[in-house]
Amino acid sequence: MAPLEAVLMQKGGGAVAGGAWERAWASLPAAKRDALIGLALDELAQRLDDAAARKAIRRPILDAVRKQVERMLKTPQAGGGAQRPGAEVLQRQASTLRDLAARLDRGRSQES
């Protein structure tokens, strides 16, 4: 794995990674990359001492993550020539994403 210093953020939110990170990161669909960045930002935001600031920052982050998860649920991933996953695999992935969306909902309701 590349050290954290090898992962850089570009203007506009894009990530530039080095080494193994570059290949793994580049292989992810854009919606999944955006969701993962949002989840990482949410983890950082939870460490704010100021509760009002924490709530103000986390809400738009989680809304953005929700948008990307919904996008993933609506858009089947193009395999780039690879075989499309079977129905069972797609159902498991959809179930996992629904679970994530439900956890995000619970997190939002606990903040209110």
C-alpha positions in Angstrom: 0.0 0.0 0.0 1.1 3.5 -0.7 1.8 5.8 2.2 -0.9 8.4 3.0 1.5 11.1 1.6 1.1 9.5 -1.9 -2.6 10.2 -2.0 -3.2 13.9 -2.9 -6.4 15.8 -3.4 -6.8 17.9 -6.5 -8.8 21.2 -6.9 -12.4 20.2 -7.5 -12.3 17.2 -5.1 -10.6 14.7 -7.4 -8.0 12.4 -5.8 -4.7 11.6 -7.4 -3.1 8.5 -5.9 0.2 6.9 -6.3 1.2 3.3 -6.8 -1.2 0.5 -5.9 -3.7 3.1 -4.7 -3.8 4.7 -8.2 -4.9 1.4 -9.8 -7.4 0.5 -7.2 -8.9 4.0 -6.9 -9.1 4.4 -10.7 -11.0 1.2 -11.0 -13.8 2.4 -8.8 -16.9 4.0 -10.3 -17.1 7.8 -9.7 -20.2 7.5 -7.5 -18.4 4.9 -5.3 -15.3 7.1 -5.0 -17.4 10.1 -4.1 -19.3 8.1 -1.5 -16.1 6.9 0.1 -14.6 10.4 0.2 -17.8 11.6 1.8 -17.7 8.8 4.4 -14.1 9.7 5.2 -15.0 13.4 5.6 -17.9 12.4 7.9 -15.5 10.4 10.1 -13.3 13.5 10.4 -16.2 15.8 11.0 -17.3 13.6 14.0 -14.2 14.6 15.8 -15.1 18.3 16.0 -15.6 19.4 19.5 -18.2 22.1 18.6 -21.5 20.3 18.4 -23.2 22.9 16.3 -20.3 23.0 13.8 -20.2 19.2 13.7 -24.0 19.0 12.9 -23.7 21.8 10.3 -20.8 20.1 8.5 -22.0 16.5 8.7 -25.5 17.0 7.3 -24.4 18.1 3.8 -21.6 15.5 3.8 -24.1 12.7 4.5 -26.6 14.2 2.0 -23.9 14.0 -0.6 -23.1 10.4 0.4 -26.8 9.5 0.2 -27.0 11.0 -3.3 -24.0 8.8 -4.5 -25.4 5.7 -2.9 -28.8 6.3 -4.6 -26.9 6.9 -7.9 -25.2 3.5 -7.5 -28.5 1.8 -6.8 -30.0 3.2 -10.0 -27.1 2.8 -12.3 -25.8 -0.7 -13.0 -22.0 -0.7 -13.3 -20.7 -1.0 -16.7 -18.1 -3.7 -16.5 -15.8 -2.3 -19.2 -16.2 -5.4 -21.2 -16.2 -7.7 -18.2 -19.1 -10.0 -17.6 -22.0 -8.5 -15.7 -22.5 -9.8 -12.2 -25.3 -12.3 -11.7 -28.6 -11.4 -10.1 -27.5 -12.8 -6.7 -24.4 -10.7 -6.6 -26.4 -7.6 -7.6 -29.0 -8.3 -4.9 -26.3 -8.6 -2.3 -24.8 -5.3 -3.4 -28.2 -3.6 -3.4 -28.9 -4.9 0.1 -25.5 -3.7 1.4 -26.2 -0.2 -0.1 -29.7 -0.1 1.4 -28.2 -1.0 4.8 -25.7 1.9 4.4 -28.6 4.3 3.5 -30.5 3.1 6.5 -27.5 3.7 8.8 -27.1 7.2 7.3 -30.8 7.9 8.0 -30.4 6.8 11.6 -27.3 9.0 11.9 -29.2 12.0 10.6 -32.2 11.4 12.9 -29.9 11.1 15.9 -28.3 14.5 15.1 -31.7 16.3 15.0 
